[in-house]
Amino acid sequence: MWVITVFERNTYRMFEFENKMEARQALIGLKGSAILSFTK
């Protein structure tokens, strides 16, 4: 599973994806600081 963590002013949001390509496409459209990570 691929996870994008988006850091905002006073909080954070997390989005889960089944594959890397899907996660990378979503990451391109995000603004601000974000981390793409993989977990089993």
C-alpha distance matrix in Angstrom:
0.0 3.8 6.6 10.2 12.9 16.3 19.4 22.4 26.0 25.8 22.3 18.6 16.0 12.2 10.2 6.8 5.9 5.1 6.7 8.2 11.5 10.8 9.5 12.6 14.9 14.2 14.7 18.0 19.3 18.8 21.8 22.2 20.2 16.4 13.8 10.7 8.6 5.9 5.5 6.1
3.8 0.0 3.8 6.9 10.0 13.2 16.4 19.5 23.1 23.4 20.1 16.3 13.8 10.3 8.3 5.8 5.0 6.2 6.4 6.3 9.6 8.9 6.6 9.3 12.0 11.1 11.1 14.5 16.0 15.4 18.3 18.6 16.7 12.9 10.4 7.0 5.7 4.6 6.4 8.7
6.6 3.8 0.0 3.8 6.4 9.7 12.9 16.0 19.5 19.7 16.3 12.5 10.2 6.6 5.6 4.6 6.2 8.9 9.7 9.2 11.9 10.6 7.4 10.0 12.4 10.6 10.1 13.8 14.8 13.4 15.9 15.9 13.8 10.1 8.0 5.8 5.3 6.2 7.6 10.6
10.2 6.9 3.8 0.0 3.8 6.4 9.8 12.8 16.4 17.1 14.0 10.3 8.1 5.6 5.2 6.6 8.2 11.5 11.7 10.4 12.3 10.8 7.1 8.9 11.0 8.5 7.3 11.1 11.8 9.9 12.2 12.1 10.3 6.6 5.6 4.6 6.4 8.9 11.0 14.3
12.9 10.0 6.4 3.8 0.0 3.8 6.5 9.7 13.2 13.6 10.5 6.8 5.7 4.5 6.6 9.0 11.5 14.9 15.4 14.1 16.0 14.5 10.9 12.3 14.2 11.4 9.6 13.1 13.4 10.5 11.8 10.7 8.5 5.4 5.2 6.6 8.1 11.1 12.6 16.1
16.3 13.2 9.7 6.4 3.8 0.0 3.8 6.4 10.1 11.3 8.7 5.5 5.2 6.3 8.3 11.6 13.9 17.5 17.9 16.4 17.5 15.8 12.4 13.2 14.4 11.3 9.3 12.1 11.7 8.2 8.6 7.4 6.0 4.3 6.7 9.0 11.4 14.6 16.3 19.8
19.4 16.4 12.9 9.8 6.5 3.8 0.0 3.8 6.9 8.2 6.4 4.5 6.7 8.9 11.7 15.0 17.5 21.1 21.4 19.8 21.1 19.6 16.1 16.6 17.8 14.8 12.5 14.9 14.4 10.7 9.8 7.2 5.6 6.0 8.5 11.7 13.8 17.2 18.7 22.2
22.4 19.5 16.0 12.8 9.7 6.4 3.8 0.0 3.8 5.8 5.3 5.4 7.8 11.1 13.7 17.3 20.0 23.7 24.2 22.7 23.6 21.8 18.6 19.0 19.6 16.4 14.5 16.4 15.1 11.3 9.7 7.3 7.5 9.0 12.0 15.1 17.4 20.7 22.1 25.6
26.0 23.1 19.5 16.4 13.2 10.1 6.9 3.8 0.0 3.8 5.9 8.0 11.0 14.4 17.3 20.9 23.7 27.4 28.0 26.4 27.3 25.5 22.3 22.6 23.2 20.1 18.1 19.7 18.3 14.6 12.3 9.7 10.1 12.3 15.2 18.5 20.7 24.0 25.3 28.8
25.8 23.4 19.7 17.1 13.6 11.3 8.2 5.8 3.8 0.0 3.8 7.2 10.6 14.1 17.4 20.8 24.0 27.6 28.6 27.5 28.7 26.8 23.5 24.4 25.1 21.8 20.1 22.2 20.8 17.1 15.4 12.9 12.7 14.1 16.5 19.6 21.2 24.2 25.0 28.2
22.3 20.1 16.3 14.0 10.5 8.7 6.4 5.3 5.9 3.8 0.0 3.8 7.1 10.5 13.9 17.2 20.5 24.1 25.3 24.4 25.9 23.8 20.5 21.8 22.7 19.2 17.8 20.3 19.0 15.4 14.5 12.4 11.8 12.2 14.2 16.9 18.3 21.1 21.6 24.8
18.6 16.3 12.5 10.3 6.8 5.5 4.5 5.4 8.0 7.2 3.8 0.0 3.8 6.9 10.3 13.6 16.9 20.4 21.6 20.7 22.2 20.2 16.9 18.3 19.3 15.9 14.6 17.4 16.5 12.9 12.8 11.0 9.9 9.3 10.9 13.3 14.7 17.5 18.2 21.4
16.0 13.8 10.2 8.1 5.7 5.2 6.7 7.8 11.0 10.6 7.1 3.8 0.0 3.8 6.8 10.3 13.6 17.2 18.6 18.1 19.5 17.1 14.1 16.0 16.8 13.2 12.6 15.7 14.6 11.5 12.4 11.7 10.9 9.3 10.7 12.1 13.5 15.8 16.5 19.5
12.2 10.3 6.6 5.6 4.5 6.3 8.9 11.1 14.4 14.1 10.5 6.9 3.8 0.0 3.8 6.8 10.2 13.6 15.2 15.0 16.8 14.5 11.4 13.9 15.1 11.8 11.5 15.1 14.5 12.0 13.8 13.5 12.2 9.4 9.5 9.8 10.6 12.5 13.0 15.8
10.2 8.3 5.6 5.2 6.6 8.3 11.7 13.7 17.3 17.4 13.9 10.3 6.8 3.8 0.0 3.8 6.8 10.5 12.1 12.4 13.8 11.1 8.6 11.5 12.4 9.2 9.9 13.4 12.9 11.3 14.0 14.6 13.7 10.6 10.5 9.6 10.5 11.7 12.6 15.0
6.8 5.8 4.6 6.6 9.0 11.6 15.0 17.3 20.9 20.8 17.2 13.6 10.3 6.8 3.8 0.0 3.8 7.0 9.2 10.3 12.3 9.8 7.8 11.4 12.6 10.3 11.4 15.0 15.0 14.1 17.1 17.8 16.6 13.1 12.0 9.9 9.8 9.7 10.1 11.9
5.9 5.0 6.2 8.2 11.5 13.9 17.5 20.0 23.7 24.0 20.5 16.9 13.6 10.2 6.8 3.8 0.0 3.8 5.7 7.4 9.0 6.6 5.7 9.5 10.5 9.3 11.0 14.1 14.6 14.6 18.0 19.2 18.1 14.5 13.2 10.3 10.3 9.5 10.6 11.9
5.1 6.2 8.9 11.5 14.9 17.5 21.1 23.7 27.4 27.6 24.1 20.4 17.2 13.6 10.5 7.0 3.8 0.0 3.8 7.1 9.0 7.5 7.9 11.2 12.4 12.1 13.9 16.6 17.6 18.0 21.5 22.7 21.5 17.8 16.0 12.6 11.9 10.0 10.5 10.8
6.7 6.4 9.7 11.7 15.4 17.9 21.4 24.2 28.0 28.6 25.3 21.6 18.6 15.2 12.1 9.2 5.7 3.8 0.0 3.8 5.7 5.6 6.5 8.9 10.4 11.2 12.6 14.9 16.5 17.4 20.8 22.1 20.8 17.2 15.3 11.6 11.3 9.5 11.2 11.8
8.2 6.3 9.2 10.4 14.1 16.4 19.8 22.7 26.4 27.5 24.4 20.7 18.1 15.0 12.4 10.3 7.4 7.1 3.8 0.0 3.8 5.5 5.1 6.1 8.6 9.9 10.3 12.4 14.7 15.5 18.7 19.8 18.4 14.9 12.8 9.1 9.4 8.5 11.3 12.9
11.5 9.6 11.9 12.3 16.0 17.5 21.1 23.6 27.3 28.7 25.9 22.2 19.5 16.8 13.8 12.3 9.0 9.0 5.7 3.8 0.0 3.8 5.4 5.1 6.2 8.7 9.8 10.8 13.1 14.8 18.1 19.9 19.1 16.0 14.7 11.3 12.5 12.2 15.1 16.5
10.8 8.9 10.6 10.8 14.5 15.8 19.6 21.8 25.5 26.8 23.8 20.2 17.1 14.5 11.1 9.8 6.6 7.5 5.6 5.5 3.8 0.0 3.8 5.5 5.3 6.4 8.7 10.3 11.5 13.1 16.7 18.8 18.4 15.2 14.4 11.4 12.8 12.7 15.1 16.6
9.5 6.6 7.4 7.1 10.9 12.4 16.1 18.6 22.3 23.5 20.5 16.9 14.1 11.4 8.6 7.8 5.7 7.9 6.5 5.1 5.4 3.8 0.0 3.8 5.5 5.2 6.1 8.8 10.3 10.9 14.3 15.8 15.0 11.6 10.6 7.7 9.4 10.1 12.8 15.1
12.6 9.3 10.0 8.9 12.3 13.2 16.6 19.0 22.6 24.4 21.8 18.3 16.0 13.9 11.5 11.4 9.5 11.2 8.9 6.1 5.1 5.5 3.8 0.0 3.8 5.4 4.9 6.4 9.0 10.1 13.2 14.8 14.1 11.2 10.5 7.9 10.5 11.7 15.1 17.5
14.9 12.0 12.4 11.0 14.2 14.4 17.8 19.6 23.2 25.1 22.7 19.3 16.8 15.1 12.4 12.6 10.5 12.4 10.4 8.6 6.2 5.3 5.5 3.8 0.0 3.8 5.4 5.4 7.0 9.3 12.8 15.2 15.4 13.0 13.2 11.1 13.9 15.1 18.1 20.4
14.2 11.1 10.6 8.5 11.4 11.3 14.8 16.4 20.1 21.8 19.2 15.9 13.2 11.8 9.2 10.3 9.3 12.1 11.2 9.9 8.7 6.4 5.2 5.4 3.8 0.0 3.8 5.5 5.5 6.8 10.5 12.9 13.3 10.9 11.6 10.1 13.0 14.6 17.3 19.8
14.7 11.1 10.1 7.3 9.6 9.3 12.5 14.5 18.1 20.1 17.8 14.6 12.6 11.5 9.9 11.4 11.0 13.9 12.6 10.3 9.8 8.7 6.1 4.9 5.4 3.8 0.0 3.8 5.4 5.3 8.4 10.2 10.1 7.7 8.6 7.7 11.2 13.6 16.7 19.7
18.0 14.5 13.8 11.1 13.1 12.1 14.9 16.4 19.7 22.2 20.3 17.4 15.7 15.1 13.4 15.0 14.1 16.6 14.9 12.4 10.8 10.3 8.8 6.4 5.4 5.5 3.8 0.0 3.8 5.6 8.2 10.7 11.5 10.1 11.5 10.9 14.5 16.9 20.1 23.0
19.3 16.0 14.8 11.8 13.4 11.7 14.4 15.1 18.3 20.8 19.0 16.5 14.6 14.5 12.9 15.0 14.6 17.6 16.5 14.7 13.1 11.5 10.3 9.0 7.0 5.5 5.4 3.8 0.0 3.8 6.7 10.1 11.9 11.0 13.1 13.0 16.6 18.9 21.8 24.7
18.8 15.4 13.4 9.9 10.5 8.2 10.7 11.3 14.6 17.1 15.4 12.9 11.5 12.0 11.3 14.1 14.6 18.0 17.4 15.5 14.8 13.1 10.9 10.1 9.3 6.8 5.3 5.6 3.8 0.0 3.8 6.7 8.5 7.9 10.7 11.5 15.1 17.9 20.6 23.8
21.8 18.3 15.9 12.2 11.8 8.6 9.8 9.7 12.3 15.4 14.5 12.8 12.4 13.8 14.0 17.1 18.0 21.5 20.8 18.7 18.1 16.7 14.3 13.2 12.8 10.5 8.4 8.2 6.7 3.8 0.0 3.8 6.9 8.1 11.6 13.4 17.0 20.3 23.0 26.3
22.2 18.6 15.9 12.1 10.7 7.4 7.2 7.3 9.7 12.9 12.4 11.0 11.7 13.5 14.6 17.8 19.2 22.7 22.1 19.8 19.9 18.8 15.8 14.8 15.2 12.9 10.2 10.7 10.1 6.7 3.8 0.0 3.8 6.5 10.2 12.9 16.3 19.9 22.4 26.0
20.2 16.7 13.8 10.3 8.5 6.0 5.6 7.5 10.1 12.7 11.8 9.9 10.9 12.2 13.7 16.6 18.1 21.5 20.8 18.4 19.1 18.4 15.0 14.1 15.4 13.3 10.1 11.5 11.9 8.5 6.9 3.8 0.0 3.8 7.1 10.4 13.5 17.2 19.7 23.4
16.4 12.9 10.1 6.6 5.4 4.3 6.0 9.0 12.3 14.1 12.2 9.3 9.3 9.4 10.6 13.1 14.5 17.8 17.2 14.9 16.0 15.2 11.6 11.2 13.0 10.9 7.7 10.1 11.0 7.9 8.1 6.5 3.8 0.0 3.8 6.8 9.9 13.5 16.1 19.7
13.8 10.4 8.0 5.6 5.2 6.7 8.5 12.0 15.2 16.5 14.2 10.9 10.7 9.5 10.5 12.0 13.2 16.0 15.3 12.8 14.7 14.4 10.6 10.5 13.2 11.6 8.6 11.5 13.1 10.7 11.6 10.2 7.1 3.8 0.0 3.8 6.4 10.1 12.8 16.5
10.7 7.0 5.8 4.6 6.6 9.0 11.7 15.1 18.5 19.6 16.9 13.3 12.1 9.8 9.6 9.9 10.3 12.6 11.6 9.1 11.3 11.4 7.7 7.9 11.1 10.1 7.7 10.9 13.0 11.5 13.4 12.9 10.4 6.8 3.8 0.0 3.8 7.1 10.3 13.8
8.6 5.7 5.3 6.4 8.1 11.4 13.8 17.4 20.7 21.2 18.3 14.7 13.5 10.6 10.5 9.8 10.3 11.9 11.3 9.4 12.5 12.8 9.4 10.5 13.9 13.0 11.2 14.5 16.6 15.1 17.0 16.3 13.5 9.9 6.4 3.8 0.0 3.8 6.8 10.4
5.9 4.6 6.2 8.9 11.1 14.6 17.2 20.7 24.0 24.2 21.1 17.5 15.8 12.5 11.7 9.7 9.5 10.0 9.5 8.5 12.2 12.7 10.1 11.7 15.1 14.6 13.6 16.9 18.9 17.9 20.3 19.9 17.2 13.5 10.1 7.1 3.8 0.0 3.8 6.9
5.5 6.4 7.6 11.0 12.6 16.3 18.7 22.1 25.3 25.0 21.6 18.2 16.5 13.0 12.6 10.1 10.6 10.5 11.2 11.3 15.1 15.1 12.8 15.1 18.1 17.3 16.7 20.1 21.8 20.6 23.0 22.4 19.7 16.1 12.8 10.3 6.8 3.8 0.0 3.8
6.1 8.7 10.6 14.3 16.1 19.8 22.2 25.6 28.8 28.2 24.8 21.4 19.5 15.8 15.0 11.9 11.9 10.8 11.8 12.9 16.5 16.6 15.1 17.5 20.4 19.8 19.7 23.0 24.7 23.8 26.3 26.0 23.4 19.7 16.5 13.8 10.4 6.9 3.8 0.0
